[in-house]
Amino acid sequence: MSCEHLICARCAGPVVEGHCTTCRAARAEVHHPGTFGVSPVLIGALLIALTLLIALKLGLQ
Ligand SMILES: [Zn+2]
């Protein structure tokens, strides 16, 4: 799927040119639909949880 011919409802410009945040969000979603369906927020949360777990483990030794 391509966003070349999509027109933004917010700025009325071509989505592909990314004039406003809505354009850029739509364009990013079309071209980069997440990493294997996992959101970056979830990956960040998992990394923080893992870091806390390691810190706790080290603290208990
Ligand atoms: Zn726009």
PDB file of the backbone (N, CA, C, O) and the ligand in Angstrom, with CONECT records:
HET     ZN  A 101       1
ATOM      1  N   MET A   1       0.845  -1.202   0.000  1.00  0.00           N
ATOM      2  CA  MET A   1       0.000   0.000   0.000  1.00  0.00           C
ATOM      3  C   MET A   1       0.877   1.249   0.000  1.00  0.00           C
ATOM      4  O   MET A   1       1.901   1.308   0.681  1.00  0.00           O
ATOM      5  N   SER A   2       0.458   2.235  -0.771  1.00  0.00           N
ATOM      6  CA  SER A   2       1.221   3.475  -0.868  1.00  0.00           C
ATOM      7  C   SER A   2       0.367   4.670  -0.472  1.00  0.00           C
ATOM      8  O   SER A   2      -0.848   4.662  -0.669  1.00  0.00           O
ATOM      9  N   CYS A   3       0.997   5.690   0.081  1.00  0.00           N
ATOM     10  CA  CYS A   3       0.247   6.880   0.482  1.00  0.00           C
ATOM     11  C   CYS A   3       0.500   8.027  -0.486  1.00  0.00           C
ATOM     12  O   CYS A   3       0.213   9.181  -0.169  1.00  0.00           O
ATOM     13  N   GLU A   4       1.035   7.719  -1.663  1.00  0.00           N
ATOM     14  CA  GLU A   4       1.385   8.758  -2.623  1.00  0.00           C
ATOM     15  C   GLU A   4       0.212   9.628  -3.038  1.00  0.00           C
ATOM     16  O   GLU A   4       0.356  10.827  -3.278  1.00  0.00           O
ATOM     17  N   HIS A   5      -0.971   8.988  -3.118  1.00  0.00           N
ATOM     18  CA  HIS A   5      -2.130   9.726  -3.627  1.00  0.00           C
ATOM     19  C   HIS A   5      -3.124  10.097  -2.537  1.00  0.00           C
ATOM     20  O   HIS A   5      -4.233  10.546  -2.827  1.00  0.00           O
ATOM     21  N   LEU A   6      -2.723   9.909  -1.273  1.00  0.00           N
ATOM     22  CA  LEU A   6      -3.618  10.261  -0.174  1.00  0.00           C
ATOM     23  C   LEU A   6      -3.521  11.761   0.119  1.00  0.00           C
ATOM     24  O   LEU A   6      -2.441  12.350   0.116  1.00  0.00           O
ATOM     25  N   ILE A   7      -4.688  12.352   0.371  1.00  0.00           N
ATOM     26  CA  ILE A   7      -4.725  13.772   0.722  1.00  0.00           C
ATOM     27  C   ILE A   7      -5.101  13.879   2.196  1.00  0.00           C
ATOM     28  O   ILE A   7      -6.057  13.249   2.647  1.00  0.00           O
ATOM     29  N   CYS A   8      -4.352  14.671   2.935  1.00  0.00           N
ATOM     30  CA  CYS A   8      -4.573  14.816   4.369  1.00  0.00           C
ATOM     31  C   CYS A   8      -5.849  15.604   4.654  1.00  0.00           C
ATOM     32  O   CYS A   8      -6.119  16.623   4.018  1.00  0.00           O
ATOM     33  N   ALA A   9      -6.630  15.117   5.623  1.00  0.00           N
ATOM     34  CA  ALA A   9      -7.874  15.796   5.984  1.00  0.00           C
ATOM     35  C   ALA A   9      -7.599  17.046   6.812  1.00  0.00           C
ATOM     36  O   ALA A   9      -8.454  17.926   6.910  1.00  0.00           O
ATOM     37  N   ARG A  10      -6.413  17.129   7.406  1.00  0.00           N
ATOM     38  CA  ARG A  10      -6.101  18.236   8.309  1.00  0.00           C
ATOM     39  C   ARG A  10      -5.487  19.426   7.563  1.00  0.00           C
ATOM     40  O   ARG A  10      -5.913  20.566   7.748  1.00  0.00           O
ATOM     41  N   CYS A  11      -4.486  19.152   6.720  1.00  0.00           N
ATOM     42  CA  CYS A  11      -3.814  20.267   6.053  1.00  0.00           C
ATOM     43  C   CYS A  11      -4.115  20.276   4.559  1.00  0.00           C
ATOM     44  O   CYS A  11      -3.657  21.171   3.849  1.00  0.00           O
ATOM     45  N   ALA A  12      -4.876  19.301   4.069  1.00  0.00           N
ATOM     46  CA  ALA A  12      -5.287  19.217   2.668  1.00  0.00           C
ATOM     47  C   ALA A  12      -4.108  19.099   1.710  1.00  0.00           C
ATOM     48  O   ALA A  12      -4.241  19.382   0.519  1.00  0.00           O
ATOM     49  N   GLY A  13      -2.961  18.685   2.225  1.00  0.00           N
ATOM     50  CA  GLY A  13      -1.791  18.479   1.379  1.00  0.00           C
ATOM     51  C   GLY A  13      -1.571  16.992   1.166  1.00  0.00           C
ATOM     52  O   GLY A  13      -2.193  16.170   1.838  1.00  0.00           O
ATOM     53  N   PRO A  14      -0.694  16.638   0.238  1.00  0.00           N
ATOM     54  CA  PRO A  14      -0.393  15.223   0.024  1.00  0.00           C
ATOM     55  C   PRO A  14       0.268  14.629   1.274  1.00  0.00           C
ATOM     56  O   PRO A  14       1.237  15.180   1.797  1.00  0.00           O
ATOM     57  N   VAL A  15      -0.267  13.509   1.740  1.00  0.00           N
ATOM     58  CA  VAL A  15       0.254  12.877   2.949  1.00  0.00           C
ATOM     59  C   VAL A  15       1.742  12.562   2.818  1.00  0.00           C
ATOM     60  O   VAL A  15       2.498  12.656   3.784  1.00  0.00           O
ATOM     61  N   VAL A  16       2.145  12.186   1.606  1.00  0.00           N
ATOM     62  CA  VAL A  16       3.525  11.777   1.373  1.00  0.00           C
ATOM     63  C   VAL A  16       4.521  12.918   1.660  1.00  0.00           C
ATOM     64  O   VAL A  16       5.689  12.664   1.955  1.00  0.00           O
ATOM     65  N   GLU A  17       4.048  14.183   1.571  1.00  0.00           N
ATOM     66  CA  GLU A  17       4.943  15.321   1.825  1.00  0.00           C
ATOM     67  C   GLU A  17       5.044  15.648   3.313  1.00  0.00           C
ATOM     68  O   GLU A  17       5.952  16.370   3.726  1.00  0.00           O
ATOM     69  N   GLY A  18       4.133  15.130   4.111  1.00  0.00           N
ATOM     70  CA  GLY A  18       4.221  15.279   5.565  1.00  0.00           C
ATOM     71  C   GLY A  18       4.202  16.705   6.062  1.00  0.00           C
ATOM     72  O   GLY A  18       5.098  17.108   6.803  1.00  0.00           O
ATOM     73  N   HIS A  19       3.184  17.495   5.666  1.00  0.00           N
ATOM     74  CA  HIS A  19       3.117  18.896   6.069  1.00  0.00           C
ATOM     75  C   HIS A  19       2.754  19.066   7.536  1.00  0.00           C
ATOM     76  O   HIS A  19       3.216  20.016   8.167  1.00  0.00           O
ATOM     77  N   CYS A  20       1.941  18.179   8.100  1.00  0.00           N
ATOM     78  CA  CYS A  20       1.535  18.306   9.494  1.00  0.00           C
ATOM     79  C   CYS A  20       1.762  16.987  10.218  1.00  0.00           C
ATOM     80  O   CYS A  20       2.143  15.989   9.606  1.00  0.00           O
ATOM     81  N   THR A  21       1.527  16.989  11.520  1.00  0.00           N
ATOM     82  CA  THR A  21       1.779  15.783  12.317  1.00  0.00           C
ATOM     83  C   THR A  21       0.896  14.631  11.877  1.00  0.00           C
ATOM     84  O   THR A  21       1.313  13.473  11.925  1.00  0.00           O
ATOM     85  N   THR A  22      -0.332  14.941  11.444  1.00  0.00           N
ATOM     86  CA  THR A  22      -1.247  13.892  10.990  1.00  0.00           C
ATOM     87  C   THR A  22      -0.684  13.211   9.748  1.00  0.00           C
ATOM     88  O   THR A  22      -0.715  11.986   9.631  1.00  0.00           O
ATOM     89  N   CYS A  23      -0.177  14.007   8.834  1.00  0.00           N
ATOM     90  CA  CYS A  23       0.453  13.469   7.619  1.00  0.00           C
ATOM     91  C   CYS A  23       1.601  12.543   7.980  1.00  0.00           C
ATOM     92  O   CYS A  23       1.698  11.421   7.485  1.00  0.00           O
ATOM     93  N   ARG A  24       2.473  13.039   8.857  1.00  0.00           N
ATOM     94  CA  ARG A  24       3.677  12.267   9.197  1.00  0.00           C
ATOM     95  C   ARG A  24       3.312  10.981   9.909  1.00  0.00           C
ATOM     96  O   ARG A  24       3.929   9.942   9.673  1.00  0.00           O
ATOM     97  N   ALA A  25       2.311  11.039  10.780  1.00  0.00           N
ATOM     98  CA  ALA A  25       1.876   9.839  11.502  1.00  0.00           C
ATOM     99  C   ALA A  25       1.303   8.827  10.518  1.00  0.00           C
ATOM    100  O   ALA A  25       1.607   7.637  10.593  1.00  0.00           O
ATOM    101  N   ALA A  26       0.473   9.304   9.595  1.00  0.00           N
ATOM    102  CA  ALA A  26      -0.140   8.410   8.616  1.00  0.00           C
ATOM    103  C   ALA A  26       0.926   7.806   7.715  1.00  0.00           C
ATOM    104  O   ALA A  26       0.891   6.616   7.401  1.00  0.00           O
ATOM    105  N   ARG A  27       1.866   8.633   7.307  1.00  0.00           N
ATOM    106  CA  ARG A  27       2.935   8.176   6.424  1.00  0.00           C
ATOM    107  C   ARG A  27       3.806   7.136   7.135  1.00  0.00           C
ATOM    108  O   ARG A  27       4.168   6.118   6.546  1.00  0.00           O
ATOM    109  N   ALA A  28       4.135   7.395   8.388  1.00  0.00           N
ATOM    110  CA  ALA A  28       4.966   6.468   9.158  1.00  0.00           C
ATOM    111  C   ALA A  28       4.250   5.135   9.331  1.00  0.00           C
ATOM    112  O   ALA A  28       4.867   4.072   9.257  1.00  0.00           O
ATOM    113  N   GLU A  29       2.940   5.203   9.564  1.00  0.00           N
ATOM    114  CA  GLU A  29       2.174   3.986   9.782  1.00  0.00           C
ATOM    115  C   GLU A  29       2.126   3.137   8.514  1.00  0.00           C
ATOM    116  O   GLU A  29       2.187   1.910   8.584  1.00  0.00           O
ATOM    117  N   VAL A  30       2.017   3.785   7.364  1.00  0.00           N
ATOM    118  CA  VAL A  30       1.942   3.065   6.097  1.00  0.00           C
ATOM    119  C   VAL A  30       3.290   2.434   5.765  1.00  0.00           C
ATOM    120  O   VAL A  30       3.361   1.288   5.323  1.00  0.00           O
ATOM    121  N   HIS A  31       4.361   3.203   5.987  1.00  0.00           N
ATOM    122  CA  HIS A  31       5.672   2.727   5.555  1.00  0.00           C
ATOM    123  C   HIS A  31       6.423   1.915   6.603  1.00  0.00           C
ATOM    124  O   HIS A  31       7.285   1.103   6.265  1.00  0.00           O
ATOM    125  N   HIS A  32       6.093   2.138   7.888  1.00  0.00           N
ATOM    126  CA  HIS A  32       6.784   1.406   8.954  1.00  0.00           C
ATOM    127  C   HIS A  32       5.754   0.874   9.942  1.00  0.00           C
ATOM    128  O   HIS A  32       5.608   1.417  11.037  1.00  0.00           O
ATOM    129  N   PRO A  33       5.047  -0.173   9.569  1.00  0.00           N
ATOM    130  CA  PRO A  33       3.969  -0.680  10.422  1.00  0.00           C
ATOM    131  C   PRO A  33       4.480  -1.486  11.613  1.00  0.00           C
ATOM    132  O   PRO A  33       4.128  -2.653  11.783  1.00  0.00           O
ATOM    133  N   GLY A  34       5.306  -0.853  12.426  1.00  0.00           N
ATOM    134  CA  GLY A  34       5.784  -1.478  13.657  1.00  0.00           C
ATOM    135  C   GLY A  34       6.807  -2.565  13.420  1.00  0.00           C
ATOM    136  O   GLY A  34       7.021  -2.990  12.285  1.00  0.00           O
ATOM    137  N   THR A  35       7.434  -3.010  14.481  1.00  0.00           N
ATOM    138  CA  THR A  35       8.431  -4.069  14.404  1.00  0.00           C
ATOM    139  C   THR A  35       7.770  -5.374  14.805  1.00  0.00           C
ATOM    140  O   THR A  35       7.583  -5.627  15.995  1.00  0.00           O
ATOM    141  N   PHE A  36       7.422  -6.186  13.861  1.00  0.00           N
ATOM    142  CA  PHE A  36       6.771  -7.477  14.089  1.00  0.00           C
ATOM    143  C   PHE A  36       5.500  -7.317  14.909  1.00  0.00           C
ATOM    144  O   PHE A  36       5.147  -8.202  15.689  1.00  0.00           O
ATOM    145  N   GLY A  37       4.816  -6.201  14.737  1.00  0.00           N
ATOM    146  CA  GLY A  37       3.561  -5.975  15.426  1.00  0.00           C
ATOM    147  C   GLY A  37       3.718  -5.563  16.881  1.00  0.00           C
ATOM    148  O   GLY A  37       2.724  -5.405  17.591  1.00  0.00           O
ATOM    149  N   VAL A  38       4.960  -5.387  17.335  1.00  0.00           N
ATOM    150  CA  VAL A  38       5.188  -4.968  18.720  1.00  0.00           C
ATOM    151  C   VAL A  38       5.488  -3.470  18.728  1.00  0.00           C
ATOM    152  O   VAL A  38       6.344  -2.995  17.982  1.00  0.00           O
ATOM    153  N   SER A  39       4.782  -2.741  19.573  1.00  0.00           N
ATOM    154  CA  SER A  39       4.960  -1.292  19.596  1.00  0.00           C
ATOM    155  C   SER A  39       6.258  -0.923  20.311  1.00  0.00           C
ATOM    156  O   SER A  39       6.679  -1.621  21.233  1.00  0.00           O
ATOM    157  N   PRO A  40       6.894   0.176  19.887  1.00  0.00           N
ATOM    158  CA  PRO A  40       8.142   0.624  20.527  1.00  0.00           C
ATOM    159  C   PRO A  40       7.941   0.898  22.014  1.00  0.00           C
ATOM    160  O   PRO A  40       8.860   0.711  22.811  1.00  0.00           O
ATOM    161  N   VAL A  41       6.739   1.341  22.390  1.00  0.00           N
ATOM    162  CA  VAL A  41       6.446   1.612  23.802  1.00  0.00           C
ATOM    163  C   VAL A  41       6.551   0.336  24.618  1.00  0.00           C
ATOM    164  O   VAL A  41       7.088   0.339  25.725  1.00  0.00           O
ATOM    165  N   LEU A  42       6.033  -0.759  24.064  1.00  0.00           N
ATOM    166  CA  LEU A  42       6.074  -2.051  24.751  1.00  0.00           C
ATOM    167  C   LEU A  42       7.509  -2.527  24.887  1.00  0.00           C
ATOM    168  O   LEU A  42       7.896  -3.054  25.930  1.00  0.00           O
ATOM    169  N   ILE A  43       8.297  -2.345  23.840  1.00  0.00           N
ATOM    170  CA  ILE A  43       9.701  -2.750  23.879  1.00  0.00           C
ATOM    171  C   ILE A  43      10.434  -1.944  24.953  1.00  0.00           C
ATOM    172  O   ILE A  43      11.246  -2.494  25.696  1.00  0.00           O
ATOM    173  N   GLY A  44      10.148  -0.634  25.035  1.00  0.00           N
ATOM    174  CA  GLY A  44      10.756   0.220  26.057  1.00  0.00           C
ATOM    175  C   GLY A  44      10.384  -0.241  27.454  1.00  0.00           C
ATOM    176  O   GLY A  44      11.238  -0.308  28.338  1.00  0.00           O
ATOM    177  N   ALA A  45       9.119  -0.558  27.655  1.00  0.00           N
ATOM    178  CA  ALA A  45       8.638  -1.019  28.963  1.00  0.00           C
ATOM    179  C   ALA A  45       9.317  -2.324  29.350  1.00  0.00           C
ATOM    180  O   ALA A  45       9.694  -2.509  30.507  1.00  0.00           O
ATOM    181  N   LEU A  46       9.473  -3.228  28.395  1.00  0.00           N
ATOM    182  CA  LEU A  46      10.127  -4.512  28.649  1.00  0.00           C
ATOM    183  C   LEU A  46      11.593  -4.304  29.027  1.00  0.00           C
ATOM    184  O   LEU A  46      12.109  -4.977  29.919  1.00  0.00           O
ATOM    185  N   LEU A  47      12.260  -3.373  28.350  1.00  0.00           N
ATOM    186  CA  LEU A  47      13.666  -3.095  28.639  1.00  0.00           C
ATOM    187  C   LEU A  47      13.821  -2.545  30.045  1.00  0.00           C
ATOM    188  O   LEU A  47      14.745  -2.922  30.765  1.00  0.00           O
ATOM    189  N   ILE A  48      12.902  -1.640  30.445  1.00  0.00           N
ATOM    190  CA  ILE A  48      12.949  -1.056  31.792  1.00  0.00           C
ATOM    191  C   ILE A  48      12.721  -2.142  32.836  1.00  0.00           C
ATOM    192  O   ILE A  48      13.409  -2.191  33.855  1.00  0.00           O
ATOM    193  N   ALA A  49      11.740  -3.019  32.572  1.00  0.00           N
ATOM    194  CA  ALA A  49      11.431  -4.108  33.503  1.00  0.00           C
ATOM    195  C   ALA A  49      12.635  -5.033  33.648  1.00  0.00           C
ATOM    196  O   ALA A  49      12.968  -5.459  34.754  1.00  0.00           O
ATOM    197  N   LEU A  50      13.281  -5.338  32.536  1.00  0.00           N
ATOM    198  CA  LEU A  50      14.447  -6.214  32.547  1.00  0.00           C
ATOM    199  C   LEU A  50      15.595  -5.572  33.331  1.00  0.00           C
ATOM    200  O   LEU A  50      16.269  -6.240  34.115  1.00  0.00           O
ATOM    201  N   THR A  51      15.812  -4.263  33.112  1.00  0.00           N
ATOM    202  CA  THR A  51      16.864  -3.547  33.827  1.00  0.00           C
ATOM    203  C   THR A  51      16.609  -3.559  35.325  1.00  0.00           C
ATOM    204  O   THR A  51      17.532  -3.769  36.112  1.00  0.00           O
ATOM    205  N   LEU A  52      15.351  -3.333  35.726  1.00  0.00           N
ATOM    206  CA  LEU A  52      14.979  -3.344  37.146  1.00  0.00           C
ATOM    207  C   LEU A  52      15.218  -4.725  37.744  1.00  0.00           C
ATOM    208  O   LEU A  52      15.709  -4.854  38.865  1.00  0.00           O
ATOM    209  N   LEU A  53      14.863  -5.758  36.975  1.00  0.00           N
ATOM    210  CA  LEU A  53      15.029  -7.141  37.437  1.00  0.00           C
ATOM    211  C   LEU A  53      16.509  -7.441  37.683  1.00  0.00           C
ATOM    212  O   LEU A  53      16.866  -8.036  38.700  1.00  0.00           O
ATOM    213  N   ILE A  54      17.366  -7.027  36.748  1.00  0.00           N
ATOM    214  CA  ILE A  54      18.806  -7.261  36.872  1.00  0.00           C
ATOM    215  C   ILE A  54      19.356  -6.477  38.064  1.00  0.00           C
ATOM    216  O   ILE A  54      20.175  -6.989  38.826  1.00  0.00           O
ATOM    217  N   ALA A  55      18.895  -5.219  38.221  1.00  0.00           N
ATOM    218  CA  ALA A  55      19.344  -4.393  39.337  1.00  0.00           C
ATOM    219  C   ALA A  55      18.947  -5.019  40.667  1.00  0.00           C
ATOM    220  O   ALA A  55      19.729  -5.018  41.618  1.00  0.00           O
ATOM    221  N   LEU A  56      17.730  -5.555  40.731  1.00  0.00           N
ATOM    222  CA  LEU A  56      17.261  -6.217  41.953  1.00  0.00           C
ATOM    223  C   LEU A  56      18.091  -7.455  42.264  1.00  0.00           C
ATOM    224  O   LEU A  56      18.485  -7.686  43.407  1.00  0.00           O
ATOM    225  N   LYS A  57      18.347  -8.239  41.232  1.00  0.00           N
ATOM    226  CA  LYS A  57      19.150  -9.461  41.377  1.00  0.00           C
ATOM    227  C   LYS A  57      20.542  -9.125  41.901  1.00  0.00           C
ATOM    228  O   LYS A  57      21.047  -9.787  42.807  1.00  0.00           O
ATOM    229  N   LEU A  58      21.160  -8.093  41.326  1.00  0.00           N
ATOM    230  CA  LEU A  58      22.511  -7.687  41.742  1.00  0.00           C
ATOM    231  C   LEU A  58      22.492  -7.162  43.161  1.00  0.00           C
ATOM    232  O   LEU A  58      23.430  -7.377  43.928  1.00  0.00           O
ATOM    233  N   GLY A  59      21.401  -6.462  43.510  1.00  0.00           N
ATOM    234  CA  GLY A  59      21.286  -5.901  44.849  1.00  0.00           C
ATOM    235  C   GLY A  59      21.125  -6.959  45.914  1.00  0.00           C
ATOM    236  O   GLY A  59      21.533  -6.750  47.056  1.00  0.00           O
ATOM    237  N   LEU A  60      20.541  -8.091  45.569  1.00  0.00           N
ATOM    238  CA  LEU A  60      20.271  -9.155  46.538  1.00  0.00           C
ATOM    239  C   LEU A  60      21.504 -10.008  46.810  1.00  0.00           C
ATOM    240  O   LEU A  60      21.563 -10.711  47.818  1.00  0.00           O
ATOM    241  N   GLN A  61      22.488  -9.950  45.914  1.00  0.00           N
ATOM    242  CA  GLN A  61      23.663 -10.815  46.083  1.00  0.00           C
ATOM    243  C   GLN A  61      24.620 -10.303  47.162  1.00  0.00           C
ATOM    244  O   GLN A  61      25.651 -10.924  47.417  1.00  0.00           O
TER     245      GLN A  61
HETATM  246 ZN    ZN A 101      -1.528  16.965   6.917  1.00  0.00          ZN2+
END
